[in-house]
């Protein structure tokens, strides 16, 4: 055999090896048989209810895909870190996953404000980041080339949706709106103001500290405003205080509690302590149907099969559990679209063409090159302190990023 023939054989073997699976130094986290995904969220601490079972949901969906054969012959390998919903811990978790664990992409983040701290590092690294259930507005606007989020809903969209519901369904002409006095609160207020102006209604905002303990003054101000409805767009603890104080001070107009205030409905009712406080209360939800309904039964069945010990404990699965499914679905679809020899660039290109109905969330999951917030709609339920009654339809935000 001539030297020329041997060279041709060597080149052919090299080409076939390339087709078998990537082994490029600039594409970490890939082997011919595995794809390594980095996951992070609160596995401990005061905010774990926002992400513990969300991470479990994403993992069980990946396990489902693995059992069905994986993605182009590769199985998904999840490496997870506890970020405790703390900005410093989020950054540390992301750096470890990228630099030490060598993940191909990130699927993590449950708390909106802390995830913003990792934005600059992730952009520099080039690693695709698909958030779990964090709205992540501060990392999504202006759009970043490799960061995607708001699979539950963005804060701007949340604010827009609650105003849409209050004005269209509750027929409110003046809406009192209590939000946090931080970036998180500013994001949802921006969407709320846009929707109010677009709908021709008046918004009366009042910002409070996330750590507020006496809500008498803001509730008195909202009552004095003559509002037709009150929106509570805070975290769970302030929301409970506001709802209780509103009942004590005789505020008898409809009250809409935003989705981020409801880590546990049973706990909400117990902490408020008065059934009378729930005479006219509506709960925002971003799921397509009532939790545990027939439409979403497959998710809860999958949870029981994957985590039988957890499923047997009180308050499990946690209320936000299904929120982990759509982001995992999006990752799987992007990896499938990237083909048998995926690169991070191919995955990002696929993410920018995402458009599907998850069957889980209130609205479709849509991502483009200029819009990396995936979901903009909510459903609503009347809550009497014990049971939920669905309000027909969904209510979407119309706020869009204008490059400011």
FIMITOR-252826 format. One record per residue (C-alpha): residue number from 1; chain; x, y, z. Coordinates in Angstrom, 1 decimal. Layout:
N
VOLUM; seq; mol; u; v; w
VOLUM; NUM; A; X; Y; Z .
...
END
This chain:
404
VOLUM; seq; mol; u; v; w
VOLUM; 1; A; 0.0; 0.0; 0.0 .
VOLUM; 2; A; 1.4; 3.4; -1.0 .
VOLUM; 3; A; 2.0; 6.3; 1.4 .
VOLUM; 4; A; -0.6; 8.3; -0.4 .
VOLUM; 5; A; -3.2; 5.5; 0.1 .
VOLUM; 6; A; -2.4; 5.4; 3.9 .
VOLUM; 7; A; -2.9; 9.1; 4.2 .
VOLUM; 8; A; -6.3; 8.9; 2.5 .
VOLUM; 9; A; -7.3; 6.1; 4.9 .
VOLUM; 10; A; -6.2; 8.1; 7.9 .
VOLUM; 11; A; -8.2; 11.1; 6.7 .
VOLUM; 12; A; -11.3; 9.0; 6.2 .
VOLUM; 13; A; -11.0; 7.4; 9.7 .
VOLUM; 14; A; -10.6; 10.9; 11.2 .
VOLUM; 15; A; -13.7; 12.1; 9.3 .
VOLUM; 16; A; -15.8; 9.1; 10.6 .
VOLUM; 17; A; -14.6; 9.8; 14.1 .
VOLUM; 18; A; -15.9; 13.3; 13.8 .
VOLUM; 19; A; -19.3; 12.0; 12.7 .
VOLUM; 20; A; -19.4; 9.6; 15.6 .
VOLUM; 21; A; -19.4; 12.5; 18.1 .
VOLUM; 22; A; -17.7; 15.7; 18.9 .
VOLUM; 23; A; -14.5; 15.8; 20.9 .
VOLUM; 24; A; -13.5; 19.4; 20.4 .
VOLUM; 25; A; -11.8; 21.2; 23.2 .
VOLUM; 26; A; -14.0; 24.3; 22.7 .
VOLUM; 27; A; -17.2; 22.2; 23.2 .
VOLUM; 28; A; -17.0; 20.9; 26.8 .
VOLUM; 29; A; -19.6; 18.7; 28.4 .
VOLUM; 30; A; -20.1; 16.5; 25.3 .
VOLUM; 31; A; -19.0; 12.9; 24.8 .
VOLUM; 32; A; -20.3; 10.4; 22.2 .
VOLUM; 33; A; -22.7; 9.1; 24.8 .
VOLUM; 34; A; -23.5; 12.0; 27.2 .
VOLUM; 35; A; -24.5; 15.7; 27.3 .
VOLUM; 36; A; -23.6; 17.4; 30.6 .
VOLUM; 37; A; -26.1; 20.1; 31.8 .
VOLUM; 38; A; -25.4; 22.3; 34.8 .
VOLUM; 39; A; -28.4; 23.0; 37.1 .
VOLUM; 40; A; -28.6; 25.4; 40.0 .
VOLUM; 41; A; -31.3; 26.7; 42.3 .
VOLUM; 42; A; -32.3; 26.9; 46.0 .
VOLUM; 43; A; -31.9; 23.4; 47.5 .
VOLUM; 44; A; -31.8; 24.9; 51.0 .
VOLUM; 45; A; -32.6; 28.1; 52.9 .
VOLUM; 46; A; -35.7; 30.3; 53.3 .
VOLUM; 47; A; -36.4; 30.4; 49.6 .
VOLUM; 48; A; -36.1; 26.8; 48.7 .
VOLUM; 49; A; -39.8; 26.5; 47.9 .
VOLUM; 50; A; -39.2; 28.6; 44.9 .
VOLUM; 51; A; -36.8; 26.1; 43.3 .
VOLUM; 52; A; -36.3; 22.8; 45.1 .
VOLUM; 53; A; -39.1; 20.9; 43.3 .
VOLUM; 54; A; -38.7; 23.0; 40.2 .
VOLUM; 55; A; -35.2; 21.4; 39.9 .
VOLUM; 56; A; -36.7; 18.0; 40.6 .
VOLUM; 57; A; -39.2; 18.5; 37.8 .
VOLUM; 58; A; -36.5; 19.4; 35.3 .
VOLUM; 59; A; -34.4; 16.4; 36.3 .
VOLUM; 60; A; -37.4; 14.0; 36.1 .
VOLUM; 61; A; -38.1; 15.3; 32.6 .
VOLUM; 62; A; -34.5; 14.7; 31.5 .
VOLUM; 63; A; -34.7; 11.2; 33.1 .
VOLUM; 64; A; -37.8; 10.6; 30.9 .
VOLUM; 65; A; -36.0; 11.7; 27.8 .
VOLUM; 66; A; -33.0; 9.4; 28.7 .
VOLUM; 67; A; -35.4; 6.4; 29.2 .
VOLUM; 68; A; -36.8; 7.1; 25.7 .
VOLUM; 69; A; -33.3; 6.9; 24.2 .
VOLUM; 70; A; -31.8; 10.3; 24.9 .
VOLUM; 71; A; -30.9; 12.9; 22.3 .
VOLUM; 72; A; -29.3; 11.6; 19.1 .
VOLUM; 73; A; -28.0; 8.7; 21.2 .
VOLUM; 74; A; -26.6; 10.8; 24.0 .
VOLUM; 75; A; -28.0; 10.6; 27.6 .
VOLUM; 76; A; -28.4; 13.8; 29.6 .
VOLUM; 77; A; -26.1; 14.0; 32.7 .
VOLUM; 78; A; -27.2; 16.6; 35.2 .
VOLUM; 79; A; -24.8; 18.3; 37.6 .
VOLUM; 80; A; -26.5; 20.4; 40.2 .
VOLUM; 81; A; -25.6; 23.1; 42.7 .
VOLUM; 82; A; -27.4; 24.8; 45.6 .
VOLUM; 83; A; -27.5; 28.6; 45.1 .
VOLUM; 84; A; -29.8; 29.4; 48.1 .
VOLUM; 85; A; -31.4; 32.2; 46.1 .
VOLUM; 86; A; -28.4; 34.3; 47.0 .
VOLUM; 87; A; -26.5; 36.4; 44.3 .
VOLUM; 88; A; -23.0; 35.4; 45.5 .
VOLUM; 89; A; -24.0; 31.7; 45.6 .
VOLUM; 90; A; -25.5; 31.9; 42.2 .
VOLUM; 91; A; -22.2; 33.3; 40.7 .
VOLUM; 92; A; -20.2; 30.7; 42.6 .
VOLUM; 93; A; -22.5; 27.9; 41.4 .
VOLUM; 94; A; -22.3; 29.0; 37.8 .
VOLUM; 95; A; -18.5; 29.4; 37.8 .
VOLUM; 96; A; -18.1; 25.9; 39.3 .
VOLUM; 97; A; -20.4; 24.3; 36.8 .
VOLUM; 98; A; -18.7; 26.0; 33.8 .
VOLUM; 99; A; -15.1; 25.9; 34.9 .
VOLUM; 100; A; -14.8; 22.8; 37.1 .
VOLUM; 101; A; -17.6; 20.6; 35.9 .
VOLUM; 102; A; -17.3; 21.6; 32.3 .
VOLUM; 103; A; -21.0; 21.6; 31.4 .
VOLUM; 104; A; -22.2; 22.1; 27.9 .
VOLUM; 105; A; -25.0; 24.4; 28.9 .
VOLUM; 106; A; -26.8; 25.7; 32.0 .
VOLUM; 107; A; -30.4; 25.1; 33.0 .
VOLUM; 108; A; -30.8; 26.9; 36.3 .
VOLUM; 109; A; -32.0; 29.8; 38.4 .
VOLUM; 110; A; -35.2; 30.2; 40.4 .
VOLUM; 111; A; -34.9; 33.6; 42.0 .
VOLUM; 112; A; -35.2; 36.7; 39.8 .
VOLUM; 113; A; -32.9; 39.3; 41.4 .
VOLUM; 114; A; -30.0; 37.0; 42.3 .
VOLUM; 115; A; -29.6; 35.5; 38.8 .
VOLUM; 116; A; -28.8; 38.9; 37.4 .
VOLUM; 117; A; -25.4; 38.7; 39.2 .
VOLUM; 118; A; -24.3; 35.9; 36.9 .
VOLUM; 119; A; -25.2; 37.7; 33.6 .
VOLUM; 120; A; -21.8; 39.2; 32.7 .
VOLUM; 121; A; -19.9; 36.0; 33.5 .
VOLUM; 122; A; -22.3; 33.9; 31.4 .
VOLUM; 123; A; -22.1; 36.3; 28.5 .
VOLUM; 124; A; -18.3; 36.2; 28.5 .
VOLUM; 125; A; -18.2; 32.4; 28.8 .
VOLUM; 126; A; -20.5; 31.9; 25.8 .
VOLUM; 127; A; -22.3; 29.0; 27.5 .
VOLUM; 128; A; -26.0; 28.8; 26.7 .
VOLUM; 129; A; -28.1; 29.5; 29.8 .
VOLUM; 130; A; -31.7; 28.5; 29.9 .
VOLUM; 131; A; -33.2; 29.6; 33.3 .
VOLUM; 132; A; -35.5; 27.4; 35.3 .
VOLUM; 133; A; -38.4; 29.5; 36.6 .
VOLUM; 134; A; -36.7; 32.8; 37.4 .
VOLUM; 135; A; -38.2; 35.8; 35.5 .
VOLUM; 136; A; -34.6; 37.1; 35.2 .
VOLUM; 137; A; -35.6; 40.4; 33.7 .
VOLUM; 138; A; -32.3; 42.1; 34.6 .
VOLUM; 139; A; -30.4; 39.4; 32.6 .
VOLUM; 140; A; -32.9; 39.3; 29.7 .
VOLUM; 141; A; -33.3; 43.0; 29.0 .
VOLUM; 142; A; -31.5; 44.2; 27.0 .
VOLUM; 143; A; -31.4; 40.8; 25.3 .
VOLUM; 144; A; -28.2; 38.9; 25.9 .
VOLUM; 145; A; -26.9; 36.6; 23.1 .
VOLUM; 146; A; -26.9; 33.4; 25.1 .
VOLUM; 147; A; -29.3; 33.9; 28.0 .
VOLUM; 148; A; -33.0; 32.8; 28.0 .
VOLUM; 149; A; -35.6; 32.9; 30.8 .
VOLUM; 150; A; -39.1; 33.7; 32.0 .
VOLUM; 151; A; -40.4; 30.3; 31.2 .
VOLUM; 152; A; -42.9; 30.9; 34.0 .
VOLUM; 153; A; -43.3; 34.6; 33.2 .
VOLUM; 154; A; -41.1; 37.7; 33.2 .
VOLUM; 155; A; -41.7; 40.3; 35.8 .
VOLUM; 156; A; -42.7; 42.8; 33.2 .
VOLUM; 157; A; -45.2; 40.3; 31.8 .
VOLUM; 158; A; -46.5; 39.5; 35.2 .
VOLUM; 159; A; -47.2; 43.1; 35.9 .
VOLUM; 160; A; -48.9; 43.5; 32.6 .
VOLUM; 161; A; -51.0; 40.4; 33.0 .
VOLUM; 162; A; -52.4; 41.3; 36.5 .
VOLUM; 163; A; -53.4; 44.7; 35.2 .
VOLUM; 164; A; -55.0; 43.1; 32.1 .
VOLUM; 165; A; -57.0; 40.8; 34.4 .
VOLUM; 166; A; -58.0; 43.5; 36.8 .
VOLUM; 167; A; -59.2; 45.9; 34.1 .
VOLUM; 168; A; -60.7; 43.4; 31.6 .
VOLUM; 169; A; -62.2; 40.7; 33.9 .
VOLUM; 170; A; -62.8; 42.7; 37.1 .
VOLUM; 171; A; -63.7; 45.9; 35.2 .
VOLUM; 172; A; -61.5; 48.1; 37.4 .
VOLUM; 173; A; -60.9; 51.6; 36.2 .
VOLUM; 174; A; -58.5; 52.5; 39.0 .
VOLUM; 175; A; -56.0; 49.8; 40.2 .
VOLUM; 176; A; -54.0; 50.1; 43.4 .
VOLUM; 177; A; -50.7; 48.3; 43.0 .
VOLUM; 178; A; -48.3; 47.4; 45.8 .
VOLUM; 179; A; -44.8; 46.2; 44.7 .
VOLUM; 180; A; -41.3; 46.1; 46.1 .
VOLUM; 181; A; -39.0; 49.1; 46.2 .
VOLUM; 182; A; -36.2; 47.4; 44.4 .
VOLUM; 183; A; -35.2; 46.4; 40.8 .
VOLUM; 184; A; -37.6; 43.4; 41.0 .
VOLUM; 185; A; -40.5; 45.7; 41.8 .
VOLUM; 186; A; -39.5; 48.2; 39.2 .
VOLUM; 187; A; -39.6; 45.5; 36.5 .
VOLUM; 188; A; -43.1; 44.4; 37.2 .
VOLUM; 189; A; -44.3; 48.0; 37.7 .
VOLUM; 190; A; -43.0; 48.9; 34.2 .
VOLUM; 191; A; -45.1; 46.2; 32.6 .
VOLUM; 192; A; -48.1; 47.2; 34.8 .
VOLUM; 193; A; -47.8; 50.8; 33.8 .
VOLUM; 194; A; -47.6; 50.0; 30.1 .
VOLUM; 195; A; -50.7; 47.8; 30.3 .
VOLUM; 196; A; -52.7; 50.3; 32.3 .
VOLUM; 197; A; -51.9; 53.1; 29.8 .
VOLUM; 198; A; -52.7; 50.8; 26.9 .
VOLUM; 199; A; -56.1; 49.8; 28.5 .
VOLUM; 200; A; -57.0; 53.4; 29.5 .
VOLUM; 201; A; -57.1; 52.7; 33.3 .
VOLUM; 202; A; -55.4; 54.5; 36.2 .
VOLUM; 203; A; -52.6; 52.8; 38.2 .
VOLUM; 204; A; -51.9; 53.9; 41.8 .
VOLUM; 205; A; -48.6; 52.3; 42.7 .
VOLUM; 206; A; -47.0; 52.0; 46.2 .
VOLUM; 207; A; -43.6; 50.6; 46.7 .
VOLUM; 208; A; -42.7; 48.8; 50.0 .
VOLUM; 209; A; -39.6; 47.1; 51.3 .
VOLUM; 210; A; -39.4; 43.3; 50.9 .
VOLUM; 211; A; -38.7; 43.1; 54.6 .
VOLUM; 212; A; -41.6; 45.4; 55.7 .
VOLUM; 213; A; -43.3; 44.3; 59.0 .
VOLUM; 214; A; -46.0; 47.0; 59.4 .
VOLUM; 215; A; -48.1; 47.5; 56.3 .
VOLUM; 216; A; -50.7; 49.7; 57.8 .
VOLUM; 217; A; -49.6; 52.9; 56.0 .
VOLUM; 218; A; -49.5; 51.5; 52.5 .
VOLUM; 219; A; -52.9; 49.7; 52.9 .
VOLUM; 220; A; -54.5; 52.9; 54.3 .
VOLUM; 221; A; -53.1; 54.8; 51.3 .
VOLUM; 222; A; -54.5; 52.2; 48.8 .
VOLUM; 223; A; -57.9; 52.3; 50.6 .
VOLUM; 224; A; -58.0; 56.1; 50.4 .
VOLUM; 225; A; -57.1; 56.1; 46.7 .
VOLUM; 226; A; -60.6; 54.9; 45.8 .
VOLUM; 227; A; -59.2; 52.0; 43.8 .
VOLUM; 228; A; -61.6; 49.5; 42.3 .
VOLUM; 229; A; -59.1; 46.6; 42.8 .
VOLUM; 230; A; -55.8; 46.0; 44.6 .
VOLUM; 231; A; -52.9; 44.1; 43.1 .
VOLUM; 232; A; -50.3; 42.7; 45.5 .
VOLUM; 233; A; -47.1; 42.1; 43.6 .
VOLUM; 234; A; -44.7; 41.3; 46.5 .
VOLUM; 235; A; -43.1; 38.2; 47.9 .
VOLUM; 236; A; -45.2; 35.8; 50.1 .
VOLUM; 237; A; -44.5; 37.4; 53.5 .
VOLUM; 238; A; -45.5; 41.0; 52.7 .
VOLUM; 239; A; -48.4; 39.7; 50.7 .
VOLUM; 240; A; -49.8; 37.8; 53.7 .
VOLUM; 241; A; -49.4; 40.9; 55.9 .
VOLUM; 242; A; -51.1; 43.2; 53.3 .
VOLUM; 243; A; -54.0; 40.8; 52.8 .
VOLUM; 244; A; -54.6; 40.5; 56.5 .
VOLUM; 245; A; -54.4; 44.3; 57.1 .
VOLUM; 246; A; -56.7; 44.9; 54.1 .
VOLUM; 247; A; -59.4; 42.8; 55.8 .
VOLUM; 248; A; -58.8; 44.5; 59.2 .
VOLUM; 249; A; -59.1; 48.0; 57.6 .
VOLUM; 250; A; -62.3; 47.1; 55.7 .
VOLUM; 251; A; -60.9; 47.1; 52.2 .
VOLUM; 252; A; -63.7; 45.3; 50.4 .
VOLUM; 253; A; -62.7; 45.6; 46.7 .
VOLUM; 254; A; -61.2; 42.6; 44.7 .
VOLUM; 255; A; -57.6; 41.7; 45.6 .
VOLUM; 256; A; -55.4; 40.1; 43.0 .
VOLUM; 257; A; -52.3; 38.3; 44.4 .
VOLUM; 258; A; -49.4; 37.9; 41.9 .
VOLUM; 259; A; -47.9; 34.5; 41.3 .
VOLUM; 260; A; -44.6; 35.3; 43.0 .
VOLUM; 261; A; -46.5; 35.8; 46.4 .
VOLUM; 262; A; -47.8; 32.3; 46.5 .
VOLUM; 263; A; -45.2; 29.7; 47.6 .
VOLUM; 264; A; -47.9; 27.7; 49.4 .
VOLUM; 265; A; -51.6; 28.5; 49.3 .
VOLUM; 266; A; -52.4; 26.5; 52.5 .
VOLUM; 267; A; -49.7; 28.4; 54.3 .
VOLUM; 268; A; -51.0; 31.7; 52.9 .
VOLUM; 269; A; -54.5; 31.0; 54.3 .
VOLUM; 270; A; -53.1; 29.9; 57.7 .
VOLUM; 271; A; -50.8; 32.9; 58.1 .
VOLUM; 272; A; -53.6; 35.3; 57.2 .
VOLUM; 273; A; -55.8; 33.5; 59.7 .
VOLUM; 274; A; -59.2; 34.8; 58.7 .
VOLUM; 275; A; -61.5; 33.3; 56.1 .
VOLUM; 276; A; -63.2; 36.7; 55.7 .
VOLUM; 277; A; -60.0; 38.0; 54.2 .
VOLUM; 278; A; -60.6; 35.7; 51.2 .
VOLUM; 279; A; -64.1; 36.9; 50.3 .
VOLUM; 280; A; -62.9; 38.6; 47.1 .
VOLUM; 281; A; -59.4; 37.3; 46.4 .
VOLUM; 282; A; -57.9; 36.1; 43.0 .
VOLUM; 283; A; -54.7; 34.2; 42.5 .
VOLUM; 284; A; -52.5; 34.7; 39.5 .
VOLUM; 285; A; -51.1; 31.4; 38.1 .
VOLUM; 286; A; -49.0; 30.8; 35.0 .
VOLUM; 287; A; -49.9; 27.2; 34.5 .
VOLUM; 288; A; -52.3; 26.3; 31.7 .
VOLUM; 289; A; -54.7; 24.6; 34.2 .
VOLUM; 290; A; -55.4; 24.1; 37.9 .
VOLUM; 291; A; -52.5; 22.3; 39.6 .
VOLUM; 292; A; -53.3; 18.7; 39.8 .
VOLUM; 293; A; -55.9; 18.9; 37.0 .
VOLUM; 294; A; -56.3; 16.2; 34.3 .
VOLUM; 295; A; -54.4; 18.4; 31.8 .
VOLUM; 296; A; -51.4; 18.4; 34.1 .
VOLUM; 297; A; -51.8; 15.0; 35.7 .
VOLUM; 298; A; -48.9; 13.4; 33.8 .
VOLUM; 299; A; -46.5; 15.8; 35.5 .
VOLUM; 300; A; -47.7; 14.9; 39.0 .
VOLUM; 301; A; -47.8; 11.2; 38.1 .
VOLUM; 302; A; -44.2; 11.5; 36.9 .
VOLUM; 303; A; -43.2; 13.2; 40.1 .
VOLUM; 304; A; -44.8; 10.4; 42.2 .
VOLUM; 305; A; -42.9; 7.8; 40.1 .
VOLUM; 306; A; -39.6; 9.5; 40.4 .
VOLUM; 307; A; -39.8; 10.8; 44.0 .
VOLUM; 308; A; -42.1; 8.5; 45.9 .
VOLUM; 309; A; -40.7; 9.4; 49.3 .
VOLUM; 310; A; -41.0; 13.1; 48.6 .
VOLUM; 311; A; -44.5; 12.7; 47.2 .
VOLUM; 312; A; -45.6; 11.1; 50.4 .
VOLUM; 313; A; -44.6; 14.1; 52.5 .
VOLUM; 314; A; -46.9; 17.1; 53.3 .
VOLUM; 315; A; -46.8; 20.0; 50.9 .
VOLUM; 316; A; -45.0; 18.0; 48.2 .
VOLUM; 317; A; -44.8; 18.4; 45.4 .
VOLUM; 318; A; -44.3; 22.1; 46.1 .
VOLUM; 319; A; -46.6; 24.5; 44.3 .
VOLUM; 320; A; -44.0; 25.7; 41.7 .
VOLUM; 321; A; -42.9; 22.1; 40.8 .
VOLUM; 322; A; -44.4; 22.1; 37.2 .
VOLUM; 323; A; -42.5; 25.3; 36.3 .
VOLUM; 324; A; -39.4; 23.3; 35.7 .
VOLUM; 325; A; -40.9; 21.3; 32.8 .
VOLUM; 326; A; -41.1; 24.0; 30.1 .
VOLUM; 327; A; -37.4; 25.1; 30.4 .
VOLUM; 328; A; -36.3; 21.4; 30.3 .
VOLUM; 329; A; -38.6; 20.9; 27.2 .
VOLUM; 330; A; -36.9; 23.9; 25.6 .
VOLUM; 331; A; -33.4; 22.5; 26.2 .
VOLUM; 332; A; -34.3; 19.1; 24.8 .
VOLUM; 333; A; -35.9; 20.6; 21.7 .
VOLUM; 334; A; -32.9; 22.9; 21.1 .
VOLUM; 335; A; -30.5; 19.9; 21.5 .
VOLUM; 336; A; -32.6; 17.8; 19.1 .
VOLUM; 337; A; -32.6; 20.7; 16.6 .
VOLUM; 338; A; -28.8; 21.1; 16.9 .
VOLUM; 339; A; -28.4; 17.6; 15.4 .
VOLUM; 340; A; -26.1; 14.7; 16.1 .
VOLUM; 341; A; -23.0; 17.0; 16.3 .
VOLUM; 342; A; -24.2; 19.8; 18.5 .
VOLUM; 343; A; -22.2; 22.9; 19.3 .
VOLUM; 344; A; -23.1; 25.7; 21.7 .
VOLUM; 345; A; -23.6; 28.0; 18.6 .
VOLUM; 346; A; -26.0; 25.5; 17.1 .
VOLUM; 347; A; -28.0; 25.3; 20.3 .
VOLUM; 348; A; -28.2; 29.1; 20.6 .
VOLUM; 349; A; -29.4; 29.2; 17.0 .
VOLUM; 350; A; -32.1; 26.6; 17.7 .
VOLUM; 351; A; -33.2; 28.4; 20.9 .
VOLUM; 352; A; -33.7; 31.6; 18.8 .
VOLUM; 353; A; -36.2; 29.7; 16.7 .
VOLUM; 354; A; -38.3; 28.3; 19.7 .
VOLUM; 355; A; -42.1; 28.3; 19.3 .
VOLUM; 356; A; -44.2; 25.6; 20.8 .
VOLUM; 357; A; -47.1; 25.0; 23.2 .
VOLUM; 358; A; -45.7; 23.2; 26.2 .
VOLUM; 359; A; -49.2; 22.2; 27.4 .
VOLUM; 360; A; -48.0; 23.3; 30.8 .
VOLUM; 361; A; -47.9; 27.1; 30.9 .
VOLUM; 362; A; -50.7; 29.6; 30.2 .
VOLUM; 363; A; -49.2; 30.8; 27.0 .
VOLUM; 364; A; -46.9; 29.5; 24.2 .
VOLUM; 365; A; -43.1; 29.3; 24.7 .
VOLUM; 366; A; -41.6; 31.7; 22.1 .
VOLUM; 367; A; -38.0; 32.8; 21.7 .
VOLUM; 368; A; -36.5; 34.8; 19.0 .
VOLUM; 369; A; -33.1; 36.6; 18.4 .
VOLUM; 370; A; -34.6; 39.8; 19.9 .
VOLUM; 371; A; -36.9; 38.3; 22.6 .
VOLUM; 372; A; -35.4; 35.9; 25.1 .
VOLUM; 373; A; -38.3; 36.0; 27.6 .
VOLUM; 374; A; -40.3; 32.9; 26.8 .
VOLUM; 375; A; -43.8; 33.2; 28.3 .
VOLUM; 376; A; -46.1; 36.2; 28.8 .
VOLUM; 377; A; -49.6; 35.0; 29.9 .
VOLUM; 378; A; -51.3; 34.0; 33.1 .
VOLUM; 379; A; -54.4; 32.2; 34.2 .
VOLUM; 380; A; -56.5; 33.3; 37.3 .
VOLUM; 381; A; -58.4; 31.5; 40.1 .
VOLUM; 382; A; -60.8; 32.7; 42.7 .
VOLUM; 383; A; -59.5; 31.6; 46.1 .
VOLUM; 384; A; -61.7; 31.4; 49.1 .
VOLUM; 385; A; -59.0; 30.3; 51.5 .
VOLUM; 386; A; -59.6; 26.6; 50.8 .
VOLUM; 387; A; -60.4; 25.9; 47.1 .
VOLUM; 388; A; -59.7; 27.4; 43.7 .
VOLUM; 389; A; -62.2; 28.2; 41.0 .
VOLUM; 390; A; -60.8; 28.9; 37.6 .
VOLUM; 391; A; -61.6; 32.1; 35.7 .
VOLUM; 392; A; -62.0; 31.2; 32.0 .
VOLUM; 393; A; -59.2; 32.2; 29.6 .
VOLUM; 394; A; -55.7; 33.6; 29.9 .
VOLUM; 395; A; -54.5; 37.2; 30.2 .
VOLUM; 396; A; -51.3; 38.2; 28.4 .
VOLUM; 397; A; -49.0; 41.1; 28.7 .
VOLUM; 398; A; -48.3; 43.3; 25.7 .
VOLUM; 399; A; -45.1; 45.0; 26.9 .
VOLUM; 400; A; -42.2; 44.7; 24.6 .
VOLUM; 401; A; -38.6; 45.8; 24.9 .
VOLUM; 402; A; -38.0; 49.0; 22.9 .
VOLUM; 403; A; -34.2; 49.2; 23.3 .
VOLUM; 404; A; -34.2; 51.8; 26.0 .
END
